[in-house]
Amino acid sequence: MENKTAKACHENYIRRIEIVQDYIEEHMEEELKIVTLAKVAGFSEYHFSRIFVGVLGENIAQYVKRIRMEKSLFYLAHRNELSVIQISFKVGYQDSNVFTRAFKAYFGISPTKYRKEYSKNCKEPIYLSDYSKSRPEQNDRGYPVRGLVRVEDLPEQKVIYTRHMGDYKSLAIQFPFLLKKLLVFAKKEQLLNQRSNQILVMYHENPEFTDSDKFRTSICLRVPDASVISGNDKIGEMAIPKGKYAIGYFKISQEEFPDAWNFMYKEWLFGSGYIPRNEIPFEVYLNDPSKDKENKIEVEICVPVKLL
């Protein structure tokens, strides 16, 4: 009984820190004070910092700075319409000079120089995904995997989720267990409804800019909007924001996922007239691959976008 209690307590602590991570992601442009984040977690300010370090291995200041720096890399690389000053505001720096100094101290290069170097290097295809080091060569059509892409305005979508932290190899191992945990909870809460349920996977970090051991991945189940969900330390709930999404349909093997993501972010996006919004991309799984003759996975990759 004591072991179960200790485990439940541990999961409660992790869950609260995950809520703080989500809050930081959604409020990056704001001043993120420890007193505010402690309140979000439901811990006293005195204990919050130590708990945060205990769960993530980074103190809150290091974590917030890292997330801001990684997000600024993304903006510099893929949002050319934003100036360095605008980017500094978007990642929580009110003074662009302070941002520039912080960026240079963190990466050893100025934001302007990084942008120029990235642009120069991108004359050759660069794969965004770090799922795998070995990939097939591009064929005459361009990328090894090609999808059918449409752009739609999606409503807000309610999901429950469980989260994994670590690289994609460990995610592949843990995925069946995490999904089972999610489905068991959904069944208990009477949330299973074949018409409204879909399995989604959300990737909170861009693998181009984040160390693989710090990747956060949410395995999600879409549930009816009116669902009432009881508190649970293992399962969270959140809303995927409404808005415009580029939705790429693929029928692929597990090994082809990196190429599908690269097709969306490179070949399709670059000529689409759209740019990414500051929201999290996700996958929607459409079939059971074990019932497919070729064991192929039908998946939609959803990238939040807006007009260029």
N, C-alpha and C positions, 0 to 999 in steps of 0.2 A: 504494500500500500504506500509506503514511504517513497519507493522508487517512482511510482506513478505520480505522486504529488510533486516530487522534484522535477520530473519530466514535464509535467503540466506547467509548473512555474517557469522552467527554462523556455518553453514554447511561448509563454505569455510575454516574456521579456523580448524574445526575438520578434514577435508580432508587433510589439509597440515600437521597436526600432525601425521595422519595415514601414510603419505608418509615418514615422519621421522622415525616412528616405523619400517616400512619396510626396510629403509636404515640401521638402527641399526642392524636389524636381519641379513642382508646380508653382513655387514662389521664388524662383531663382533671381528674379529682377529686384526682389525686395531685400531689405536688411534682415538677415537671419540671426536674431539674437538667441542666445542660449536659453534665456527665460521663456521665450516663445516656443522654442523646440521642446523644452522640458514639459511645457504645458500640453503640447500636442501629444507627447508620449504618455502623459499622465504620471510623470515622476516629479519629485521635488528637484529644484534646480541644483541643490547640493549633491544629490546622488546621480543625476542624469549623466553628467560627463563620464563618470567612472563606468556606468552601465554601458554607455555607448561604446567606449573603448573595449570593454569586455566582450561585447557582441561582435564588433566589426574589426577590432585591432587597429583602429585609427581614432584619434581624438576628433571632436566635432569640427574644430577649426581646420584640421588637415583634410577631413572628408569634404567639407563644403568647398574648400579651395580647389581640391582635386576635381570635383564635379564641375565647378565653374570653368576651370582650365580646359577640361576635356570638351565641354560644350563650346567653348570659344574656338577650339581647334576645328570643330565641325562647321561653325559659322564661317570661319576664315577660309576653309577649304571649299565649301559648297554654297555659300550665300554671298556671291560677289557683289550683289546689289547693296549689301550692308557695309558701311564704313567701319573702320576700327573704333571710332567713337560710338557708333550705334551698337556695335557688338559689346563694347565695355558696359553700356547700360543694360543690355539684355542679360548679361551674366552677373549683374549685381554690383558693378563698379560705377560710381557716380563721377569719377574723375578718370578720363581716358589715360592720363599720364601715369596714374597709380596702376591702372590695368596693364599698361605697356611694361612698366617695371616689374610687376608681379609675373607677367607672362614670360619675360626674358629671364627672370631669376628661376622660374620653374622649368623652362624648356631650353634655355641657353640660346635663344634666338628671339628677335623682336617679332611682333605680330605681322608687321608689314613684310618683313623678309620671309617669314614662314609662308605667307600667302603667295608671294612671288615664286618661292622654291616649289611649293605644291603645284602651282599652276604650270610651271615649267616641266615638272616631272610627270604631270598628267597628260602630256602629249602622247605618252605611251599608256596603254590600258593598265589601270591599277585596280586590283580586286579589293573590294571593301571588306568582304567577309573573311574571318579567320577560322572558319570551321575546320578547314583542312589545308594542308600545305601543297598537296598534289591535286592538280585539276587537269582535265583534258584540254588540248589546244583548241583555240577558236577555229571554227570552220568557215567556209566561204560565206555563210549567211551572217557572220558576226559572232555572237556569243554561243557557246555550246548548248545552252538551254534558252529557249525563247518562249514567251508567254503571250496570252491574249489579254490585252490591257484595256480596261474601261475606267472612266472617271465618274464617280457618283457622289451625291450628297447623302451621307449616312446620318441617321438620328443618333442621339446619345444611347449607349448600350450598357446595360447593367451586367456586371460579371462578378462571380466569386472566383477566388484564386488562391493558389499556394505558390510559394516562391522558392526558387533555387538560386544559390550563389556559387559561382565557380565556372570553369571552362565548359565548352560544349561537349567534350568527351564525357565528363562526369554527368552533365545534363542528360545525355543519351542513356546512360546507365540508370539514372534515377527517375527518368521520365515515367515509365510504367507505374512505379510505386506512387509518385506524386499524383498522377492522374487517377489512380485507384482511390487514393485518399480523398480526392476532390469529389469523385462520383459517389463514394460511400456517404460523404457528408450531404451531398445533394439529395440522395435518396432518403436519408433520414429526415431532411428538412422538407421533403415532398416538393422538390424543385425540378424534378425530372419531368420534362414535357417535350416530346419528340419534335413538336412544331417550333419551339423557341430555343431549344438547347443547341449550342454549337461549341466545339472545343477550339480555343484560341491560345496562341502563345505570343507573349509580348516581350520584346527585347529592350531593356531600359538603357543599355549602354551601346554605343557604336564601337564594334570590335576594332575599328581602325585606330581608335584613340585611347582605349582602356586596356589595362592589364587583364589577361584572361581570367585570373583567379578572382577578379572583382566583378565579373559579369553578373548582372541580376536578370533573371528570366522568370516571368510569371506565367504559370500554366493556369488557364482560365476556363470557366464554363459560363456561357451566356445564359442568363436566367430571365424570366419574365420581369418587366419593369416594376410591377406591383408586388413582387416577392418580398415577404417579411423574413429576415434572416436573423436567427438567434446568434448571440455572441459566441465566438470560438477562437481560441488562441492559435489554431493550426490553419484556419481558413480566413481570408480577408474578403472584403467586397470593395468594389470601386466602379466608377463609370468611365467608359471610353467616350471621350468628347465627341459631340456631333461635329460635322464639317465635311469638307470635300476630301475624298480619298481616291488615289489611283489604285485600282484593284487588278492585280495580275493573276490570271488563272494558269496553273501549271499542273501537269501530270508527270511526276518525276519519282526517281528513286531517292533514298535518303542521302546518297553521296552527291546528288545534284542540287541540293538546297543552296549551297554557296553560289553556284552559278545562276540560279534563279534570282537570288537577291541582287547579285551583281548586274544582271540584265535589267532589273527594275531601276537601280540607282545609277547605272551608267548608260547603257544603250537607249533605254526608253526615256528616262528622265531628262537627259541632256538635250533631246530634240522635241520635248513635249510641250514646251511653253509653260510649264509649271515648275515650282520650286517647293521643297519640303516645308511644311509647317512645323512649328516647335511642339510637336506631339509625338507620341511613341508609335512606331510601326508595329504591325502584328501579323501573324499568320492565322488563317481560318482553315481548319481541317474539314474536308467534305466527304470523306469515305473511310471505310475500314480497309486498309491495304491488304490485310490477310484474305479478303474476299475478292481481290482483284487478280485476274489471271497472271499478270506480270508483277504482282506485289508492288504496284505503283501507288503513290500517294497523290490524291487530288487535293490541291491546296490553293488558297487565295492569299497572296501577299498584299497587304493593305498599307499603303504609304500615305500619310497625311500630307496634302499638297494645297497650294494656292496658286493663282495665276501669277506668272512672272511679271 
